């Protein structure tokens, strides 16, 4: 079974995109758009303090009548983070994301952020694992 560390290593993106809690929501959205991602880590002094997602924007800015240019990320980010260690398996990550209804999962080695796995990353990996299992079964049947 593939681990979170292996999935991160297989991703082409090696830079973790992060923003300061003092940045405006607009700045965070611009960084997310530039990186073509749906969530951004919020880091302060190299320490993970939250995550800001498109869902946070929709529910805590737009629907509450706040403005992107005047609202700091710290005011609306998700503070209660769910994270996994590098040895977490695909199934463990998918189970947590499904149960908690989240789409982005930071991977931490102690206090060090290794990266972020998206639900898309996990679905892609799960499909690859299933394709491999099918190929192995076909080879067994036809040999």
N, C-alpha and C positions, 0 to 999 in steps of 0.2 A: 504494500500500500504506500502511496506517495505521501510525503510529509510536506508541511507548510514551507519548510526551508527549500525543499526540492522544487516546489511550485514557483517560489519566488525566483530561484536561480534560472528556471526555464523561461521566465518572462523576459521579454526584450528590454523592458524598462528597468534600469538599475537605480535611477534616482527616485527617492521618495519625495513627493511634493508636499510641502508643509507651509504653513502660514503662522504668523504671530497672533496671539489672542487679541492684540491691540489693533490689528489690521481691520479695515472696514469690510463689511460683507461684500461690497462691490469689488474690492481688491481680491478677495478670496474667490469670488465668482469668475473674475477675469483670469486668475491663475488656473482655475479648474477648466475653463473654456480653452485656454492655451494648451493645456496638457491633455485635453479631451477625456476628462475623468469626472465621475459623479460625486466624489467626496475628496476632502483634503484634510490631512492631519493638522492639528493645532499644536504647535510646539513652543515651549518657553524654556530658554537656556538648555537646549538639547533634551528636554524632558517632554514626553507626551502628556498633554493636559486636556485634550478633547479631539473631537472630529466634527467637521462641518460638512453637511451633505446637501444635495438638492432638496431632499425632503425637509431638512431643517429650514432652508430658505422658504419653501412653499408654505410651511405651517407656522413658522415663527416670525417671518418678516412680512410676506405678502398678506396673509390672512389677519395679521395683527396690526396692519396699517403702518408698519415701520418703513424707514427708507434705507436702501442699501448703502447709500453714500454716508449716512450718519450713524449707522449702527455698527458697533464693534463685534467681531466674530465671537468674542468671549461671552457676549450677552445672549447669544442664541445657539451656540454650539452644543453638541451632546457631550455632557460632562461625564456621565456614567458609561465608561468604555468597557466593551467586551473585547478581550484580546486572547490570542492563543500563543503557546510557546512554539518554537521552531519544529518540534517533533510531533506536533498535532497532525493527525492523518486527514486525508480528504474527507472521509466519512465523519470524523469528529467536527471538522470545520463546517461541513454542510449541515450536520445535525444542529449545531449551535445557531447557525444563521437562520435555519428554518424555524427552530423553536422560538427564537427571539425576534424574528422578522426583521433582520438587518441585511444589508447588501454589501457592506464593507467590513473587513475584519483585519485589524492591525496584528502583525506578528512581532512579538517582543522576545528578546533574549535577555532576561533580567529587566533592566531599564532601557536597553538599547533597542530602538526600532529597526527591524530588519526590512520591513515593507508592509504593504497592504494587499490582501487578497480580496477580490470582488467575487460576487456570486457567479459572474461570467467565467472567471478563472477556474472556479471549482467545477462548474458544469463542463467546461472544456476538458479538464483533467479527468473527470468521471467518465466522459465519453471515450477518451483515449484508453482508460483502463478497461472499459467494457469491450472496445474494439480488439484490444490485445487478448483478452480472455476468449473472445469469439474465435479469433485466429488460432489460438492454441487448441481449442476444442475441435475446430475444423481439421487441423493437422492431425490430431489424435484420431479422429473418426476416419479420415481418408488414408491413414498410413497402415 
